[in-house]
Amino acid sequence: MALMKDTSLAMWLDPPVDFSQSLQEIEKLEKQLSCNSCNKYMTEPITLWSCDHIFCQDCIETMNDKCKVCNLPCWPEDQTENKAIMDIARLTTSLKELLEGYMLETNQVSRLSRKNNEKHPEEKSKSDKRNTAESTKSKKSTNTRAVSKKRSKFKITPSKPFPEITSDSEDSQPTENNNKNTAIIDDANRSPAKKPKANDDTDSHLKEALNNNVFNFATPSPPPKRKRALIRTPRTPLYTPNRNVSSPSGMKTPKTPRSTKKNKRGETLLHIAAMKGKIDDMKKLIEEGADLNAKDNAGWTPLHEACNHGHIDAVRQLLESGVLVNTPGYEDETALMDAVLNRHLAIVELLLQYGADTSLRNSHGQTAFDLAIDRNIKDLVVEHKYDSLDNTSSETEQLPDFAPEEIIISYSNSVRFDKVKTCAEILKAIVNTKDAVSATHYIVPSYEDGKAPRTIKYMQAVAKGIWIVKCDWLEACTVTGGWVAENSFEILGSREDILIGGPKKSRLNKAAQCPAVFHGCHFYLSGNFKPPNATKQQLGELLQSAGGILLSREPKPDSDSIQLCTKVPYHAQKDSAQYFYTYYIVYDGNQGKPSRLVRRGKVCSVPLSWIFDCISQFCLCEIPG
């Protein structure tokens, strides 16, 4: 339609065409695009989640909590603009304006010609005879002329407002037509260009204009070929053996190695080699330092790709190189689930030998046994017993024993700043005094029992899975003049914890590239949160850093979207109540219990202390009461 703003449809269709029937059909379409309440034509249609009725903006503003047509309950937050119907309405309006303008223009031209014919009837009869004689003569000459009879083509270019007509004959030369601003090519004898028949001309013009997208209709983009490139999830890099520490002020950006470069889908060269099963390329990339556990935009690792395509040699190469076996990908599916779904029995057996966890579930609560179709694979999964404690110890031994590329230190208010500053200068680290969300190390005082008090920074450190070490680690690094391993300086937990070991569990979970503790959970902060607890903004940031999703309105158990939700929290035990709850209403327990506690369907009310217990102990604890 943008092209038609500078010209009229009459310049495209010659002789004129009657679009009255098309206008009648457009009026019928406008009736279908009218509001279900006031029957007014809508340019911005709005739909409700609970029903299929469509309303205009005026009716939506006067609507309460029920649909005006079917009286089904609806929420204001569920009102959304229907983009597809909106585009159809706008195109219908533009097309109607175009055809009405054309009909008006052709009617004026025909009215003017009638007046001229009424004034000079004799001249009209003479001109008709002359035109008939010339057309007969041109037909005879065309039959004897040995020239190419190929039809001219339209070539529409975005930079030009009108089409450019070119001929297929090489000896033709263009002449300008000032009235239509088009370049017309004569035939071999350079005679004036003839007007084709009305039907042929109309059909060819319309077909060529539509094929070249002259009317600028919106065409839907084709769906992606791979499901695995739909979701884009940022990945936090783990440790790399070659540490190149430099001063932050004079830091230079190194060139990206070939093995770490990614394509538009987030795939590295190791991903592509694993898909194709090229063992030699994989070995070369691994020797160059390629990240074995790199994730693409959908969350798939090279091990997922090798298992999905059935390349057992590629799977064996990755497992022997020390790849993480239980890293979840898109919708929390593991490499074992990929192999089970594709019925690769040999790969399933190989993964189980290297410690694949059969108890892990995807985001819908399905294990590898639930996804298995082949009976032999089901029996193999059932016979295999997975010991999570043994696997945790083995993964701990595989953790790198070298310094990270970048060290960012956050510290408790009880730790002296001069110690932090001295150690940071030796390690060339960055000191973050604001929070512990972006830090790699959180320093607490050296308590004798190895437990630290709960603070906002401490909760942030546990939620992010970073090192929480005693200030003795600063002294050890200062004495040795360099980095010292943190394992022996890691604290056990907080003083309020019933189960200790939360910081270590969170750190190992992050090293295995598994989701955070609240992955798959939705939270709504109800009421006002006042000291001594954190503010609502701080609590929201804490929940998000722990993998939770914040809600802007209180979830209702009767909502269809909540009832149809099949997602399961990643860290919920199957026999616990948290396995069924996905939406949580958080209230401040210091201000007393609310008047109404919800425990229905997938919605549950929990006190703020339960949130702190889950994060500090890195598990979904039992809900009190």
VEXDREN-2710 file (C-alpha; in Angstrom, 1 decimal):
% VEXDREN-2710
k/r/px/py/pz
1/MET/0.0/0.0/0.0
2/ALA/2.9/2.3/0.5
3/LEU/3.5/2.4/-3.3
4/MET/-0.1/3.5/-3.9
5/LYS/0.3/6.7/-1.9
6/ASP/2.2/8.4/-4.7
7/THR/0.0/7.2/-7.6
8/SER/-3.5/5.8/-8.4
9/LEU/-4.7/2.4/-9.4
10/ALA/-6.0/3.8/-12.7
11/MET/-2.4/4.1/-13.9
12/TRP/-2.0/0.3/-13.5
13/LEU/-5.2/-0.8/-15.1
14/ASP/-6.0/0.5/-18.6
15/PRO/-8.7/0.1/-19.8
16/PRO/-10.7/0.6/-16.6
17/VAL/-12.1/-2.3/-14.6
18/ASP/-15.3/-2.4/-12.5
19/PHE/-14.5/-3.3/-8.8
20/SER/-18.0/-2.9/-7.5
21/GLN/-18.3/-6.6/-6.7
22/SER/-15.0/-6.5/-4.9
23/LEU/-16.2/-3.6/-2.8
24/GLN/-19.3/-5.6/-1.8
25/GLU/-17.1/-8.4/-0.6
26/ILE/-15.0/-6.0/1.3
27/GLU/-18.1/-4.7/3.1
28/LYS/-19.0/-8.3/4.0
29/LEU/-15.5/-8.7/5.5
30/GLU/-15.9/-5.6/7.5
31/LYS/-19.0/-7.0/9.1
32/GLN/-17.0/-10.0/10.1
33/LEU/-14.4/-7.7/11.6
34/SER/-16.9/-5.8/13.7
35/CYS/-17.1/-5.8/17.5
36/ASN/-19.2/-8.5/19.1
37/SER/-20.8/-6.1/21.4
38/CYS/-21.5/-2.8/19.5
39/ASN/-21.0/-4.1/15.9
40/LYS/-18.6/-1.3/15.2
41/TYR/-15.8/-1.9/12.7
42/MET/-12.5/-2.5/14.7
43/THR/-9.1/-1.2/13.8
44/GLU/-7.6/-2.4/17.1
45/PRO/-9.4/-5.6/18.1
46/ILE/-8.9/-7.0/21.6
47/THR/-9.5/-10.6/22.6
48/LEU/-10.0/-12.3/25.9
49/TRP/-8.2/-15.4/27.1
50/SER/-11.4/-17.0/28.5
51/CYS/-13.5/-16.9/25.3
52/ASP/-13.3/-16.3/21.5
53/HIS/-15.2/-13.0/21.4
54/ILE/-13.6/-9.9/20.0
55/PHE/-14.2/-6.3/21.2
56/CYS/-13.2/-2.8/20.4
57/GLN/-11.4/-0.5/22.7
58/ASP/-14.5/1.4/23.8
59/CYS/-16.3/-1.8/24.9
60/ILE/-13.2/-3.1/26.7
61/GLU/-13.0/0.1/28.8
62/THR/-16.6/-0.4/30.0
63/MET/-16.3/-4.1/30.6
64/ASN/-16.1/-5.4/34.2
65/ASP/-14.9/-8.9/35.1
66/LYS/-17.2/-10.8/32.7
67/CYS/-17.5/-11.1/29.0
68/LYS/-20.4/-9.0/27.6
69/VAL/-21.5/-11.8/25.3
70/CYS/-21.1/-15.1/27.2
71/ASN/-20.6/-13.8/30.8
72/LEU/-17.5/-15.9/31.3
73/PRO/-15.1/-14.5/33.9
74/CYS/-12.2/-12.6/32.6
75/TRP/-9.3/-10.5/34.1
76/PRO/-8.1/-7.2/32.7
77/GLU/-4.6/-8.6/32.5
78/ASP/-5.8/-11.2/30.0
79/GLN/-7.0/-8.6/27.5
80/THR/-4.6/-8.7/24.5
81/GLU/-4.5/-7.1/21.1
82/ASN/-5.0/-9.6/18.3
83/LYS/-2.2/-8.7/15.9
84/ALA/-3.4/-11.0/13.2
85/ILE/-6.9/-9.6/13.0
86/MET/-5.5/-6.1/13.4
87/ASP/-3.3/-6.6/10.3
88/ILE/-6.3/-7.9/8.3
89/ALA/-8.4/-4.9/9.3
90/ARG/-5.8/-2.4/8.3
91/LEU/-5.2/-4.2/4.9
92/THR/-9.0/-4.3/4.4
93/THR/-9.3/-0.5/5.1
94/SER/-6.4/0.3/2.8
95/LEU/-7.7/-1.9/0.0
96/LYS/-11.1/-0.4/0.2
97/GLU/-9.7/3.2/0.1
98/LEU/-7.7/2.2/-3.0
99/LEU/-10.6/0.7/-4.9
100/GLU/-13.0/3.5/-4.0
101/GLY/-10.4/6.1/-5.2
102/TYR/-10.0/4.2/-8.4
103/MET/-13.8/3.9/-9.0
104/LEU/-14.2/7.6/-8.3
105/GLU/-11.4/8.5/-10.7
106/THR/-12.7/6.3/-13.5
107/ASN/-16.2/7.7/-13.1
108/GLN/-14.9/11.3/-13.5
109/VAL/-13.0/10.3/-16.6
110/SER/-16.0/8.5/-18.2
111/ARG/-18.3/11.5/-17.3
112/LEU/-15.9/13.9/-19.0
113/SER/-15.7/11.8/-22.1
114/ARG/-19.5/11.6/-22.3
115/LYS/-19.7/15.3/-22.2
116/ASN/-17.1/15.7/-25.0
117/ASN/-18.9/13.1/-27.2
118/GLU/-22.2/14.9/-26.7
119/LYS/-20.7/18.2/-27.8
120/HIS/-18.9/16.8/-31.0
121/PRO/-20.7/13.6/-32.2
122/GLU/-19.3/13.9/-35.7
123/GLU/-15.7/14.1/-34.5
124/LYS/-16.3/11.0/-32.4
125/SER/-17.6/8.9/-35.4
126/LYS/-14.6/10.0/-37.5
127/SER/-12.1/9.1/-34.8
128/ASP/-13.8/5.7/-34.3
129/LYS/-13.4/5.0/-38.0
130/ARG/-9.8/6.1/-38.1
131/ASN/-8.9/4.0/-35.0
132/THR/-10.6/1.0/-36.6
133/ALA/-8.6/1.4/-39.8
134/GLU/-5.4/1.8/-38.0
135/SER/-6.0/-1.3/-35.8
136/THR/-6.8/-3.4/-38.9
137/LYS/-3.6/-2.1/-40.6
138/SER/-1.5/-2.8/-37.5
139/LYS/-2.8/-6.4/-37.3
140/LYS/-1.8/-7.1/-40.9
141/SER/1.6/-5.7/-40.4
142/THR/2.1/-7.7/-37.2
143/ASN/1.5/-11.0/-39.0
144/THR/4.2/-10.3/-41.6
145/ARG/6.7/-8.9/-39.2
146/ALA/9.4/-11.3/-38.1
147/VAL/10.0/-10.1/-34.6
148/SER/9.9/-11.7/-31.1
149/LYS/6.4/-12.1/-29.7
150/LYS/7.4/-12.5/-26.1
151/ARG/5.4/-10.4/-23.6
152/SER/7.0/-7.6/-21.7
153/LYS/7.7/-8.1/-18.1
154/PHE/7.3/-5.9/-15.0
155/LYS/10.4/-5.3/-12.9
156/ILE/9.5/-3.6/-9.7
157/THR/12.3/-2.0/-7.7
158/PRO/11.7/-0.5/-4.2
159/SER/13.6/2.7/-5.0
160/LYS/11.3/3.6/-7.9
161/PRO/7.6/4.5/-7.3
162/PHE/6.4/3.1/-10.7
163/PRO/7.2/-0.1/-12.6
164/GLU/9.8/-0.3/-15.2
165/ILE/8.7/-2.1/-18.4
166/THR/11.4/-3.8/-20.4
167/SER/11.3/-5.8/-23.6
168/ASP/13.0/-9.1/-24.4
169/SER/14.2/-7.9/-27.8
170/GLU/17.8/-6.7/-27.9
171/ASP/17.3/-4.1/-30.6
172/SER/14.5/-2.2/-28.9
173/GLN/15.2/1.3/-27.5
174/PRO/13.4/3.1/-24.6
175/THR/11.4/6.3/-25.0
176/GLU/10.1/8.4/-22.0
177/ASN/6.4/8.7/-21.3
178/ASN/6.1/11.9/-19.3
179/ASN/2.5/11.3/-18.4
180/LYS/3.1/8.0/-16.5
181/ASN/6.8/8.4/-15.7
182/THR/7.6/4.9/-17.2
183/ALA/10.1/3.7/-19.7
184/ILE/8.3/2.1/-22.7
185/ILE/10.3/0.0/-25.1
186/ASP/9.2/-0.1/-28.8
187/ASP/9.3/-3.1/-31.0
188/ALA/11.9/-3.8/-33.8
189/ASN/10.3/-1.2/-36.2
190/ARG/10.1/1.3/-33.4
191/SER/6.3/1.7/-33.8
192/PRO/4.3/3.1/-30.9
193/ALA/3.6/0.4/-28.2
194/LYS/0.2/-1.2/-28.6
195/LYS/-2.2/-1.6/-25.7
196/PRO/-2.9/-5.2/-25.0
197/LYS/-6.4/-6.6/-24.5
198/ALA/-8.3/-5.6/-21.4
199/ASN/-8.4/-9.1/-19.9
200/ASP/-4.8/-9.9/-20.6
201/ASP/-3.6/-6.5/-19.5
202/THR/-5.5/-6.6/-16.2
203/ASP/-4.5/-10.1/-15.3
204/SER/-0.8/-9.6/-16.1
205/HIS/-0.7/-6.3/-14.2
206/LEU/-2.3/-7.8/-11.1
207/LYS/-0.4/-11.0/-11.2
208/GLU/3.0/-9.3/-11.7
209/ALA/2.2/-6.7/-9.0
210/LEU/1.2/-9.4/-6.5
211/ASN/4.2/-11.5/-7.3
212/ASN/6.5/-8.6/-6.8
213/ASN/4.8/-7.6/-3.6
214/VAL/3.7/-4.2/-5.0
215/PHE/0.8/-4.0/-2.6
216/ASN/3.1/-4.7/0.3
217/PHE/1.0/-7.5/1.9
218/ALA/2.5/-8.9/5.1
219/THR/3.6/-12.5/4.5
220/PRO/4.3/-14.7/7.5
221/SER/7.8/-15.9/7.9
222/PRO/8.3/-19.7/7.6
223/PRO/8.7/-21.6/10.9
224/PRO/12.2/-22.6/12.0
225/LYS/13.4/-25.9/10.7
226/ARG/14.9/-26.9/14.1
227/LYS/13.0/-26.8/17.3
228/ARG/16.3/-26.4/19.1
229/ALA/16.9/-22.8/18.1
230/LEU/13.7/-21.2/19.5
231/ILE/14.8/-20.4/23.0
232/ARG/17.7/-18.1/23.7
233/THR/19.2/-18.6/27.1
234/PRO/22.4/-16.8/28.2
235/ARG/25.1/-19.0/29.4
236/THR/27.6/-18.1/32.2
237/PRO/31.1/-19.4/31.3
238/LEU/32.8/-21.7/33.7
239/TYR/36.5/-21.9/34.5
240/THR/39.2/-22.1/31.8
241/PRO/42.6/-23.5/32.5
242/ASN/44.6/-20.7/30.8
243/ARG/44.2/-17.7/33.1
244/ASN/45.3/-14.4/31.7
245/VAL/44.8/-11.8/34.5
246/SER/45.4/-8.2/33.7
247/SER/44.5/-4.9/35.3
248/PRO/40.9/-3.9/34.8
249/SER/41.9/-0.3/33.8
250/GLY/44.3/-1.4/31.1
251/MET/42.5/-4.6/30.0
252/LYS/42.6/-5.5/26.3
253/THR/40.0/-7.6/24.7
254/PRO/41.7/-10.8/23.4
255/LYS/40.8/-12.3/20.1
256/THR/38.0/-14.9/20.2
257/PRO/39.5/-18.4/19.7
258/ARG/38.2/-20.4/16.7
259/SER/36.9/-23.1/19.0
260/THR/34.7/-20.7/21.0
261/LYS/33.0/-18.8/18.1
262/LYS/29.3/-19.4/17.7
263/ASN/26.9/-19.1/14.8
264/LYS/23.5/-17.4/14.8
265/ARG/22.0/-20.4/16.6
266/GLY/24.6/-20.3/19.3
267/GLU/26.4/-23.5/18.1
268/THR/30.1/-23.8/18.4
269/LEU/32.3/-25.9/16.0
270/LEU/32.2/-28.7/18.5
271/HIS/28.4/-28.7/18.3
272/ILE/28.5/-29.1/14.5
273/ALA/31.2/-31.7/14.6
274/ALA/29.1/-33.7/17.2
275/MET/26.0/-33.5/14.9
276/LYS/27.9/-34.9/12.0
277/GLY/29.9/-37.4/14.0
278/LYS/33.3/-36.1/12.8
279/ILE/35.7/-37.6/15.4
280/ASP/38.9/-36.2/14.0
281/ASP/37.5/-32.6/14.1
282/MET/36.2/-33.2/17.6
283/LYS/39.6/-34.3/18.9
284/LYS/41.3/-31.3/17.3
285/LEU/38.8/-28.9/18.8
286/ILE/39.1/-30.4/22.2
287/GLU/42.9/-30.1/22.0
288/GLU/42.4/-26.4/21.2
289/GLY/40.5/-25.9/24.4
290/ALA/36.9/-26.0/23.1
291/ASP/34.2/-25.9/25.9
292/LEU/32.8/-29.4/26.2
293/ASN/29.7/-28.1/28.0
294/ALA/28.9/-25.1/25.8
295/LYS/25.2/-24.5/25.3
296/ASP/23.6/-23.1/22.2
297/ASN/20.6/-20.6/22.2
298/ALA/18.2/-23.4/23.1
299/GLY/20.4/-24.9/25.8
300/TRP/21.7/-28.0/24.0
301/THR/25.3/-29.1/24.5
302/PRO/27.5/-31.1/22.1
303/LEU/26.6/-34.2/24.1
304/HIS/22.9/-33.6/23.4
305/GLU/23.6/-33.3/19.7
306/ALA/25.7/-36.5/19.5
307/CYS/23.0/-38.4/21.4
308/ASN/20.2/-37.0/19.3
309/HIS/21.9/-37.9/16.0
310/GLY/23.0/-41.4/17.2
311/HIS/26.8/-41.0/16.8
312/ILE/28.1/-43.3/19.5
313/ASP/31.7/-42.6/18.7
314/ALA/31.2/-38.9/19.2
315/VAL/29.4/-39.6/22.5
316/ARG/32.3/-41.8/23.7
317/GLN/34.8/-39.1/22.8
318/LEU/33.0/-36.5/24.8
319/LEU/32.5/-38.8/27.8
320/GLU/36.2/-39.7/27.8
321/SER/37.1/-36.0/27.6
322/GLY/35.2/-35.3/30.8
323/VAL/31.9/-33.8/29.6
324/LEU/29.1/-33.2/32.2
325/VAL/26.7/-36.1/31.7
326/ASN/23.6/-34.7/33.5
327/THR/23.5/-31.1/32.2
328/PRO/19.9/-30.2/31.2
329/GLY/19.1/-28.6/27.9
330/TYR/15.9/-27.2/26.4
331/GLU/12.9/-27.9/28.8
332/ASP/15.4/-29.5/31.2
333/GLU/16.0/-32.6/29.0
334/THR/19.2/-34.5/29.6
335/ALA/21.4/-36.3/27.0
336/LEU/20.0/-39.6/28.3
337/MET/16.5/-38.4/27.5
338/ASP/17.6/-37.5/24.0
339/ALA/19.1/-41.0/23.5
340/VAL/16.0/-42.6/24.9
341/LEU/13.6/-40.6/22.7
342/ASN/15.5/-41.6/19.6
343/ARG/15.8/-45.3/20.6
344/HIS/19.6/-45.4/20.7
345/LEU/20.1/-48.4/22.9
346/ALA/23.9/-48.5/22.7
347/ILE/24.2/-44.8/23.6
348/VAL/21.8/-45.2/26.5
349/GLU/23.9/-48.0/27.9
350/LEU/27.1/-46.0/27.5
351/LEU/25.6/-43.0/29.3
352/LEU/24.5/-45.1/32.2
353/GLN/28.0/-46.4/32.5
354/TYR/29.3/-42.9/32.9
355/GLY/26.8/-41.9/35.6
356/ALA/23.7/-40.6/33.8
357/ASP/21.0/-39.9/36.3
358/THR/17.8/-41.8/35.6
359/SER/15.8/-39.9/38.3
360/LEU/16.1/-36.5/36.7
361/ARG/13.0/-35.0/35.2
362/ASN/12.3/-32.5/32.5
363/SER/10.2/-29.4/32.9
364/HIS/7.0/-31.5/32.6
365/GLY/8.0/-34.0/35.3
366/GLN/9.0/-36.9/33.0
367/THR/12.0/-39.1/33.6
368/ALA/13.9/-41.1/31.1
369/PHE/11.8/-44.1/31.9
370/ASP/8.6/-42.2/31.2
371/LEU/9.9/-41.1/27.8
372/ALA/11.2/-44.5/26.8
373/ILE/9.1/-46.3/24.1
374/ASP/11.4/-49.2/23.4
375/ARG/10.9/-52.1/25.9
376/ASN/14.6/-53.0/26.0
377/ILE/15.5/-49.4/26.9
378/LYS/12.8/-49.4/29.7
379/ASP/14.3/-52.5/31.2
380/LEU/17.8/-51.1/31.0
381/VAL/16.8/-47.9/32.7
382/VAL/15.0/-49.8/35.5
383/GLU/17.9/-52.1/36.1
384/HIS/20.3/-49.2/36.5
385/LYS/20.6/-47.7/40.0
386/TYR/21.9/-44.2/40.3
387/ASP/23.6/-43.0/43.5
388/SER/23.4/-39.2/43.7
389/LEU/26.0/-39.1/46.5
390/ASP/28.6/-41.1/44.6
391/ASN/28.0/-38.9/41.5
392/THR/28.3/-35.7/43.5
393/SER/31.7/-36.8/44.9
394/SER/32.9/-37.7/41.4
395/GLU/31.9/-34.4/40.0
396/THR/33.6/-32.6/42.9
397/GLU/36.9/-34.4/42.0
398/GLN/36.5/-33.3/38.4
399/LEU/36.2/-29.6/39.3
400/PRO/39.1/-27.6/38.0
401/ASP/41.8/-26.8/40.6
402/PHE/42.9/-23.5/39.1
403/ALA/42.0/-19.8/39.4
404/PRO/39.1/-18.4/37.4
405/GLU/39.7/-15.9/34.6
406/GLU/38.2/-13.0/36.6
407/ILE/37.7/-12.7/40.3
408/ILE/35.1/-10.3/41.7
409/ILE/35.0/-10.1/45.5
410/SER/32.1/-9.1/47.6
411/TYR/32.4/-9.1/51.4
412/SER/30.4/-8.8/54.6
413/ASN/30.3/-5.6/56.5
414/SER/32.0/-7.4/59.4
415/VAL/35.2/-8.0/57.2
416/ARG/37.9/-5.3/57.2
417/PHE/38.2/-3.5/53.9
418/ASP/42.0/-3.2/54.1
419/LYS/42.3/-7.0/54.0
420/VAL/40.0/-7.2/51.0
421/LYS/41.9/-4.4/49.2
422/THR/45.3/-5.9/49.8
423/CYS/44.2/-9.4/48.5
424/ALA/42.4/-7.8/45.5
425/GLU/45.6/-6.0/44.4
426/ILE/47.6/-9.3/44.6
427/LEU/44.9/-11.3/42.6
428/LYS/44.2/-8.3/40.4
429/ALA/40.5/-8.8/41.3
430/ILE/37.5/-6.4/41.3
431/VAL/35.8/-5.4/44.5
432/ASN/32.1/-5.1/44.5
433/THR/30.7/-3.3/47.5
434/LYS/27.1/-3.1/46.4
435/ASP/25.8/-6.7/46.2
436/ALA/26.9/-10.3/45.7
437/VAL/24.9/-11.0/42.6
438/SER/27.7/-10.4/40.1
439/ALA/30.5/-11.6/42.3
440/THR/32.6/-14.8/42.2
441/HIS/33.6/-14.8/45.9
442/TYR/31.7/-13.7/49.0
443/ILE/33.9/-13.2/52.1
444/VAL/32.5/-13.7/55.6
445/PRO/34.2/-13.5/59.0
446/SER/36.0/-16.7/60.2
447/TYR/33.5/-18.1/62.6
448/GLU/34.5/-21.1/64.7
449/ASP/31.5/-23.2/63.9
450/GLY/31.9/-22.5/60.2
451/LYS/28.4/-20.9/59.9
452/ALA/27.5/-17.4/58.9
453/PRO/24.5/-15.3/59.7
454/ARG/21.8/-14.8/57.0
455/THR/22.0/-11.4/55.3
456/ILE/20.8/-10.2/51.9
457/LYS/24.3/-10.6/50.4
458/TYR/24.7/-14.0/51.9
459/MET/21.4/-15.1/50.4
460/GLN/22.4/-13.6/47.0
461/ALA/25.7/-15.5/47.1
462/VAL/24.0/-18.9/47.8
463/ALA/21.3/-18.2/45.1
464/LYS/24.0/-17.5/42.5
465/GLY/26.2/-20.5/43.5
466/ILE/29.4/-18.6/44.1
467/TRP/32.2/-19.3/46.5
468/ILE/31.4/-18.3/50.1
469/VAL/34.7/-18.4/52.0
470/LYS/36.1/-17.2/55.3
471/CYS/38.3/-14.2/55.5
472/ASP/41.2/-16.6/56.2
473/TRP/41.3/-17.2/52.4
474/LEU/42.2/-13.5/52.0
475/GLU/45.1/-14.0/54.4
476/ALA/46.3/-17.2/52.7
477/CYS/46.3/-15.5/49.3
478/THR/48.2/-12.5/50.7
479/VAL/50.8/-14.6/52.4
480/THR/51.4/-16.8/49.3
481/GLY/51.3/-13.8/46.9
482/GLY/48.8/-15.5/44.6
483/TRP/45.6/-17.5/44.3
484/VAL/44.9/-20.3/46.8
485/ALA/42.3/-23.1/46.3
486/GLU/39.0/-22.2/48.1
487/ASN/37.9/-25.7/49.1
488/SER/39.3/-25.7/52.6
489/PHE/37.9/-22.2/53.4
490/GLU/34.3/-22.8/52.3
491/ILE/31.7/-22.3/55.0
492/LEU/29.1/-25.0/55.9
493/GLY/26.0/-22.9/55.9
494/SER/24.1/-20.4/58.0
495/ARG/23.2/-20.6/61.7
496/GLU/19.4/-20.8/60.9
497/ASP/19.8/-23.8/58.6
498/ILE/18.4/-27.2/59.7
499/LEU/20.4/-28.9/56.9
500/ILE/24.0/-27.7/56.4
501/GLY/25.9/-27.7/53.1
502/GLY/23.7/-25.4/51.1
503/PRO/26.5/-23.2/49.7
504/LYS/28.4/-26.3/48.5
505/LYS/25.3/-27.8/46.9
506/SER/24.5/-24.6/45.1
507/ARG/28.1/-24.2/43.8
508/LEU/28.2/-27.8/42.5
509/ASN/24.8/-27.3/40.9
510/LYS/26.1/-24.3/39.1
511/ALA/29.3/-26.1/38.0
512/ALA/27.1/-28.9/36.6
513/GLN/25.2/-26.2/34.6
514/CYS/21.9/-27.2/36.3
515/PRO/19.1/-24.7/37.0
516/ALA/18.8/-22.7/40.2
517/VAL/16.8/-23.7/43.2
518/PHE/13.6/-22.0/42.2
519/HIS/13.7/-23.0/38.6
520/GLY/10.1/-23.6/37.4
521/CYS/8.5/-21.6/40.3
522/HIS/6.4/-18.5/40.1
523/PHE/6.1/-16.0/43.0
524/TYR/3.7/-13.2/43.9
525/LEU/4.8/-10.9/46.7
526/SER/1.6/-10.1/48.7
527/GLY/1.4/-7.2/51.1
528/ASN/4.1/-4.8/52.3
529/PHE/7.5/-6.1/53.4
530/LYS/9.1/-3.9/56.1
531/PRO/12.3/-4.2/58.2
532/PRO/13.9/-6.2/59.6
533/ASN/13.3/-8.1/56.4
534/ALA/14.3/-6.9/53.0
535/THR/12.2/-4.6/50.8
536/LYS/10.0/-5.8/48.1
537/GLN/12.4/-4.8/45.4
538/GLN/15.3/-6.7/47.1
539/LEU/13.1/-9.7/47.5
540/GLY/12.1/-9.7/43.9
541/GLU/15.8/-9.5/42.8
542/LEU/16.7/-12.3/45.2
543/LEU/13.9/-14.6/43.8
544/GLN/15.0/-13.9/40.2
545/SER/18.6/-14.6/41.0
546/ALA/17.4/-17.9/42.5
547/GLY/15.7/-18.8/39.2
548/GLY/12.1/-17.8/40.2
549/ILE/9.7/-15.9/38.0
550/LEU/7.9/-12.8/39.5
551/LEU/4.2/-12.3/38.9
552/SER/2.6/-8.9/38.7
553/ARG/-0.8/-10.1/39.9
554/GLU/-1.9/-12.7/42.4
555/PRO/-2.4/-16.2/40.8
556/LYS/-5.9/-17.6/41.1
557/PRO/-6.4/-21.4/41.3
558/ASP/-9.5/-21.3/39.1
559/SER/-7.6/-19.8/36.2
560/ASP/-7.5/-22.0/33.1
561/SER/-3.8/-21.1/32.4
562/ILE/-2.8/-22.3/35.9
563/GLN/-4.9/-25.4/35.8
564/LEU/-3.4/-26.4/32.4
565/CYS/0.2/-25.8/33.5
566/THR/2.2/-29.0/33.3
567/LYS/5.5/-27.5/34.4
568/VAL/7.2/-29.0/37.5
569/PRO/9.9/-27.3/39.7
570/TYR/13.2/-28.8/38.8
571/HIS/14.5/-29.4/42.4
572/ALA/11.2/-30.6/43.8
573/GLN/11.2/-34.2/45.2
574/LYS/8.5/-36.4/43.6
575/ASP/7.0/-37.5/46.8
576/SER/6.8/-34.0/48.3
577/ALA/4.0/-31.4/48.1
578/GLN/6.3/-29.0/46.2
579/TYR/6.1/-31.4/43.2
580/PHE/2.5/-30.2/42.6
581/TYR/2.9/-26.5/43.5
582/THR/4.1/-24.2/40.8
583/TYR/2.7/-20.8/41.9
584/TYR/3.5/-19.3/45.3
585/ILE/1.9/-16.4/47.1
586/VAL/4.6/-15.0/49.5
587/TYR/3.5/-13.1/52.7
588/ASP/5.5/-11.5/55.5
589/GLY/5.2/-13.8/58.5
590/ASN/6.4/-11.1/60.9
591/GLN/3.1/-9.2/60.3
592/GLY/1.0/-12.3/61.0
593/LYS/-0.8/-14.7/58.8
594/PRO/-3.1/-13.3/56.1
595/SER/-6.8/-13.7/56.4
596/ARG/-6.9/-16.3/53.7
597/LEU/-4.3/-19.0/53.0
598/VAL/-4.4/-20.7/49.6
599/ARG/-3.6/-24.4/49.2
600/ARG/-5.4/-25.4/46.1
601/GLY/-4.4/-26.8/42.8
602/LYS/-1.0/-25.5/41.9
603/VAL/-1.2/-22.4/44.0
604/CYS/0.1/-22.2/47.6
605/SER/0.6/-19.5/50.2
606/VAL/4.1/-19.5/51.9
607/PRO/5.7/-17.2/54.5
608/LEU/8.9/-15.3/53.7
609/SER/10.9/-17.4/56.0
610/TRP/10.2/-20.5/53.8
611/ILE/11.9/-18.6/50.9
612/PHE/15.0/-17.9/53.0
613/ASP/15.2/-21.6/54.2
614/CYS/15.0/-22.9/50.6
615/ILE/17.7/-20.6/49.3
616/SER/20.0/-21.0/52.3
617/GLN/19.7/-24.9/52.3
618/PHE/19.4/-25.1/48.5
619/CYS/16.4/-27.3/48.4
620/LEU/12.6/-26.9/48.3
621/CYS/11.8/-27.4/52.0
622/GLU/8.5/-28.6/53.4
623/ILE/5.9/-25.9/53.6
624/PRO/5.1/-25.0/57.3
625/GLY/1.6/-25.5/58.6
END
